[in-house]
Amino acid sequence: MSKEDDEDWVEVASTGDDEEAVLIAGLLDSEGLPVEIEGPSATPFPEGIGALGLSRVMVPPDRADEAKAILAEHSQDPGPELSDTADE
């Protein structure tokens, strides 16, 4: 996916874990938002060296508020908890 019209996309989330960035991007994509990940997987530098070690989830500026609302909603409602009695 390429950035549309060379506009500066904005960061809506960042994490030191590439897999978490992929999950966040997948959530936003499933909600119909264009999304890209920028971060250590795209660079030859080692991970975990300050800001260079972060994966950033980016969206177009006009969709940033929507993306932040989706992420806030999902961070407040992590989903159903597994019951300890499921094996009984």
Protein Blocks (a to p, Z undefined) as FASTA:
>chain_A
ZZehhiacddfbdcfbfklmmmmmmmmmmnopacddddjklpcbdehiajllpccddddf
klmmmmmmmmmmmmmmnbjaddfklmZZ
